[in-house]
């Protein structure tokens, strides 16, 4: 059995938007999972949007994040940096996450047969993993000395699905720096997405207005007894307590409600 959480997707999986909150789908069968993926890839996407619709998948094989593109899916294994943003079809994503191939009865007209699936994806994917690993190792050596701004994160990642769910439930929420010029908000969601907001606050109106927003994927890590949310593999958010987090030199305090509700 696998468990799904969607972000920025409508309940019926026919449209996406920032107004759609986190959707906890829960446990589904493999056939139901494939159906969600086929609906997901068919949703019209705007490549210029500031948000990234995604599905967080917890399975016996680990925790995966699936982002939606224009007629494409991008799959990432949160525990393996070499398997990040792999372009895949619904059938290929099912195979990577469950180890099961799409049978002819499961296929839509646009999906490959079992043999063509092995030929077109499985073998090239194995080659891709080997090549990606080599490239990543070479790239690490080349980029580390010349990129001091974003040094590689060595914090061990958390792969235990149950622990990830516990941490999401504990730390998911909206955090802010204070009511002054250059205020910033961080929203950690249960779907593996963290949103960074730059906002301004009007004392007269007693309300926030949005200046900038950026959405990133994150994974949890643990080191020295502490917990961290690591965005895009380089941006480390220190989880000091369920009410206080730290990002670079700024401390953010939990605020009730969503970030969107603060702008109303």
N, C-alpha and C positions, 0 to 999 in steps of 0.2 A: 504494500500500500504506500502511496506517496501523498504528500500534503502540499497544497498550493495556496499562495497569497499573491494577489494581483494589486498593482498600483496604477492609478490613472486610467482605469478601464471600467466601463459600465457593467452593471450586474449581468446583462444578457450578452456581453462580449460582442457588441456590434459597433461601439464607438469608444473613442478615447478623449480625455480632456483633463485639465488641471482641477476641475470641479469634482472629479470622481475620487472619493477617499479610498483608503486601503480596503481591499475586498478580501476577506478571509473565506476562501472556498472550502478549506479543510481537506479531509482525506478523500481521494478519488481512486477509481480503478484505472488500469492502464488504458483501457478503451476510452474512458471519460477524459483522461489526460490528453490523449491524442485528439479528441474532439475539441477540447479547449485550445490546443495549439493550432488546429486548422482554422478555428474561428479567429484566433489572435492574428495569424498571418494575413487573414483576409480583410482585416479592418483597415480602412483608408488612413494613411499616415501623412503628416506634414513634416518633411525633413528639416524644416527650419524652426520647429517648435522648441520651446525652452524646457520642456519636460520629456522624460523618456518612459513610455509605458513599459512595464516589465512584469514578469511572473517569477516569484521566488518559489523554488521547488526543493522540498526536503524528501529525500528517498534513502533507501538502504545504502546506496552508492555514495551519498554525500549531499551537499547543498549546492544548488545550481541557480544561476540567474539567467533568465531569458528576456532579452530586450526585443522590442518590435521595431523593424525598419520598414521601408517601403517595399512591400511584397517579399520581405525577408525576415528571418529570425536570427538573432545573434546570441549564442549560448556561451556562458562562462562557468567554469568549475571554480567555486570560491576557494578551494584548497589547492589549486594548481595554477600558478601564474602563466604557465605555458599553454593552458587551455582557456584562453580569454577571447571573447567576442568572435567565436567561430561561426561563420555564416552557415546556416543549416536549414533544412526543410523540417516540417513537423515530424516526419518519419525518422529523420536522422537524429533529431533531438530526443525522440522516444528511445532510440537505440542507445545513445550515449548515456542517458539517465537510467534506463531500466535494463539494458542489454537485450531487449526484445526487438525483433524485426517486425515491420509492418507486413501483415499477411494480406493476400489478395482481397479477402473479405473486408479488411479494414481500410483499404486504399480508396482514395478518390481518384478521378481520372488523371490528376496532375501528379500523383505520387509514383515512385519507382517500384518495380517488382522486387522480390527478395534478392534475386540474382543480380539485377541491375543495381540495386542498392549497394550490395557488396562491391561491385565493380566500380561504381561511380563515387562511392563515399568511403566505405570502410578501409580499403587498401590505401587510397590517397590520404585518408586521415591519419593512418599509422605513420606514413611517410612525413606528413605535416608535423606530427608530434615530435618526431626525431629531429627534423630540420628546425622546428621552432625552439627545441631545447638547445640545439647548437647555437642558433642565432641569439637566443636569450643570454647564453653564457658569454658569447663574444661581445654582445652589446653591453652586458653588465660591466665587463672589463674596460670597454672603450668609453662608456658614458660616465662611470663613477668618478674618475678624476676631474672631468670637465663640467660636471653638473652638481655643484655643491648646494644649490638651492633646494633640490629635491633628492637627498641621498636615499639609497635603497633602504626600505624598512625591513628590519631583521626580526621583528616581533613574531613569535610563533602564532600561526592562525588557529582558530578553534574550528574543528571539523565535526564535533558532536552535535547532531541535529537538535537533540533535546536541550542541550546547553544553549544553543543559539536562540531557540525559541524563548527560553527563560530570560536571556539577556535582552532580547527584543521587547518582551513584555515589561521588563524592568526599566529600560532606558528609552523606549520610544516616547517621543514627546517634543515639545518646543522649548528652546532655551534662548535667552537673550542677554545682552551685555549691560543694558541700562537705557534710561531715557535721556539721551544726549546726542549731539551731532555725531554722525558716523556710527550709529547703533548698528548692531548686527544680530541676526537671528540664525539659529541652526535648528532644523527639524530633522529628527531621526525617526524614520518610519520602520514598521515591522517588515516591510517588503524589501529590505536591503538597499534602500535609497535614502540618501541624506541630502537635504536642501540647504544651501547657504544663501541667506538674504542680507543685503545691505539696505537699511531702512532709515528713515528720518522720522522724528517724533515732534508733533505740534502740541505744545502745552495748552494753547488756546482751544484747539479742537479736541485735545486729549485723544489723539489717534495717530496711528502710524501711516506712513505712505511708503510704497515700495520704490527703491532706487535700482537695485540689481538683484538678480536671482540666478543661481546655478545649481543644477541637480547632478549628483554623482552617485555611483554605486559604492557600497562599503561592505567590508567583512569584519568580523570580530577577531581580535587577537588577545592573548594573555601573556604577561611576563612579570616576574617578580611579585606575583599575587595580585597584580592590577589588571584591569580590563581596558581595551581600546577598540575604537571603531576606526578602521583604516579605509579611507576613501581613495579610489583610483590607485591603490597600492602605495601611495606616497604621502597622503595627507592624514596625519594621525590626530584623532580626537581622543583625549584622555578622559575616561569615564570615572570621575572622582567619586560620585555618588548618584543615586537616582535623581537628585535635585541640582547637581552641579557638574558641569563638564568643562574641559579646558581645551582650547584650540590655539596653537602657537602661544602667545603671551596673554591671551584673553580668557577670562573665566565667564561662563555663561550659566545663568540661573534658570531653572525650570519656570515656565509661565503656563498657566492654565489655558486650555483652548488650543486651536490650531493657529498657524501663522496667518492663514487666510482670514480667520475671524478677526485678527488684530487690525486688518486693513479696512474693515467695514465701518 
